């Protein structure tokens, strides 16, 4: 059986994995930067070479990472690998010896986040967006409340803040307005429903508190430039969050830069 390449690209329409070569990996990842639903698949080893780590840690914003672990005995003997897994912020981790077929990889890619609020705020940090502790708590709480609340007035009451005070805090931090955080959080939940079911957009809209599918479609197009049909076919949620951040940055309501991360390959 041939050895799996260390890095592969999983992209729409998810029919195959494309191995990435060391000399061109940075160029190839940059070429995928604005394409929705891409994932980098990393067959990790206990002591990966620096070129692999650089590619993994400096992958484009919005590109999910799926990590396939080496054998358990090798993981136990390599504490640095566990440290690296924390640094690289994977979307999913597959143990050695499990099903690594395209079907299993795409299933993990489209799986809804276990904790959307925690994962979204972690993504913001990875993207170099610094929030003070209070603002981070508020952002996280807005995302949590978006599962049940539909207006920024209701969110403000739950946070014991006036709408004006909430808006001033976000403006002072150089962040998008609170209503956009609420809308995007709701749309991220809808995106997961679209990717993991065959339900019609109208039924998803009704279940999510929208009057019709047109409302969802228009809001998706306005906030991150994609229609529900594209969201359904492009798996994962990081690319959606990134598309929104890029549009906010383009409108001048967010300072966004690529994450500045130091590769630390600590071999024991």
N, C-alpha and C positions, 0 to 999 in steps of 0.2 A: 504494500500500500504506500503510495507516494506521501512524502512529508508535506503537511499543510504549510502554506506560506505564512510568514509571521504577520503580515498585514494584508487585508483584502478589503475591497469596497463592495458594499451592498447597496444597490440603488434601484430605483424604479426601472422596469416593472418587476423587479425582484425575481428574475428568472435564473440568475447565476451570480456567483461571487467572482470578482475580478481581482486577481493578485496584483499587488503594488510592488514595483521594483525599487530598490534602494536609490539608484541614481535619479529617478524621476518622481519619487513619492511626494515631495513638497509641491511640485508643479501640478501633479494630478489632483492633489487635495484642493489646491487653490482653484482648479478648474471646476470643482464641484461646489464651490462656496455658496452660490445662490440657488442651487438646485434643491428642491424640497424632498425630504424623506430619505436622505442618505445616511448611511451608518458605516463607521470604520470597525472592522472585525479584527481583533488582535489576539493571536495565539501567543499568550504570554509564556515566558520562561523565567526561571528564578533570577537570572542575571541578564536581562535584555541589553543589547548594545545601545549605545547612545542615540544612534540614528532612529531606532524604533521609538525610543522614549520621546525624542524631539517631535516626531510625526504624531504620536499619540497625544502629547500634552499641548501641542500647538496646532491641533486640528482646527479647521474653521469653526467659527461660532455657528450653532445650529446643527452640527454634525454629531449624531449620537455615537456612542462607543459601546461595542459589545466585546466583552473579554472572555476568552476561553482559557481556563486555568490549566496548568500542568497537573501531573498526578498529585494526589494528596500528600504522599511522602515527600515530594519535592517542595511543596508549599510549606509544610511544617519545618523543613530544614532551611527555609529562606524567609525570615522575618522581613527583610527589605522589600520583598514582593508585596507583602500585605500593606506596607507603608506606601508603596507606589500606587496600589489600587485606590487608596484614599485620595491621593493627589490627582489621579487622572479622571475622577468623577464619571464612572461608567454608567451607562443606561441599564445595563444588565450584565450579570456574571454567570457563565455556564461552567459547571464543574467538568473535569476531565472524564471522558468515558460516556457522557450523556449524548443525546441526539443533537448533532450539530448540523442537521440538514437545513436547507433553505426554509422549509416550513417552520421549524422550531425557531430559527433566527428571526424571521419576520413576525412570528407570534410574540416573541419577546419585545421586538421593536415597537409593535403597536399596543402593547399592554399598557393600560392606564397606570399612572403613577400611584404608588401606595399612599403617598402623602404629597399631594400637589403643592400645598403651601410650602412645605420644607424643601421640596426639590426645586421649585421655582426660585426661592430665595437663594438656594445654593448655586443655581445656575447664574443668577445675577452676580454673585461674588466671583464665580469663575470667569465671567465676562468683564470683570474689572469695574463693576458698578459698586461703589462703596456707599453703604448706608450706615448712619449712626444706629445705636442699639434700639432707640425708641422708634425710629422710622422703620427699621427692619421688622420690629414687632408689629407695627401697624400694617405694613405691606403683607406680612404673613397672615395677619388676622383678616384682612380684606379677602385674601384668597380663600381662607377657610370659610368665611361667611358667605362667599359667592355661591356655595352649594345650596343655600336656602334663601338668601336675600337678593332682591332684584333692583334695588335703588340705592343711590349713594346717601340719600336721606336716612334710610334704614341702617345702612352701614355706620353712618356718623353717630346715630343714637346708640348703637351697640358699642361703639368705641368711646362713648361719653365725650364726644367732641362735636362742635358745631361744624357745619359744612364749610364755613368760611375758614375756621381754624385748621381744618384738615387740608383744605386747598392751599393755605399759606405755607403749611409745613412742607408739602410736596414741591411747591414753587421754590421755596428757600433751598431745598436740597437739589434743585435742578432735575426734577423727576416729572414724568407725565402726570396729567391731572388724575385725581383719584377715580373718577368715573371710568377712565380708560383701563385702570387696573382691574376694576370690577368687571367690565365688559370682556376683557381678554381672558380673565379667569373663568368666566362662564363659557366662553367660546372654546377654551382648552378642554373643558369637561365635555362639551358637545363634540369636539373633534374625536375624543376617545370613543364616544358612543358611535360615531359614524364609522370609525375604523374597525370596530369590534362587533358590528351587527349589520344586518341587511335591512334594518328599519328605514322607512322613507324619511326624507328630510322633514316633511310635514309632521310626522308622528314624533320625531325627535324634538322638533320645535315645540309642539304641544306639551310634551313631557318636561321640557326645560323652561317653560314659562314664557315662551315667545308666541306672538299671535299667529305666525305662519312662517313657512320656510323662507319666503322672500326677505323677511326681517333679518334672519340669520345670515343669509347670503350677502345682503347689502352691508351688514356690520362686519362680516369677515373681510369683504373686499375693501372696506374703508379702513379697517384697522391694520390688516397685514397683507392686503393685496392678493388674496386667493379666494376662490369660490369653494363652497362645500364639496363639489365634485372632485376638486384637486386635493382637498384635505382628506377625503375618504381614500384616495389612491396613494397618498404619500404618508407612510407610516411614521409614528413617533410624534412627540410634542415639542422637542427642543427647536426644530426648524420653524415651528409656528411662533414660539416665543421670540426667536431671533428675527424673524420677518417683522414682527411688531416693533421690536427694539430698533431695527434699522429704519423703519418708517418714522418712528418718534425722533430718532437722531436726525433724519433728513429734514424734519419739520422744525428742528432747533429746540425741541423740548427735552433732549437727553444728550449728555456727553457720553459717547460710547467708543471704546477702543478695544482692540484685541487684548486678551488677558496676558499679563506679563508674569510668566511662570518660569521658575528656575528648575531645570532638569536635575533631579538628585537621584542618581543611580547608586544607592548605597550598598555595595556588595559586602556581605559579611564574611 
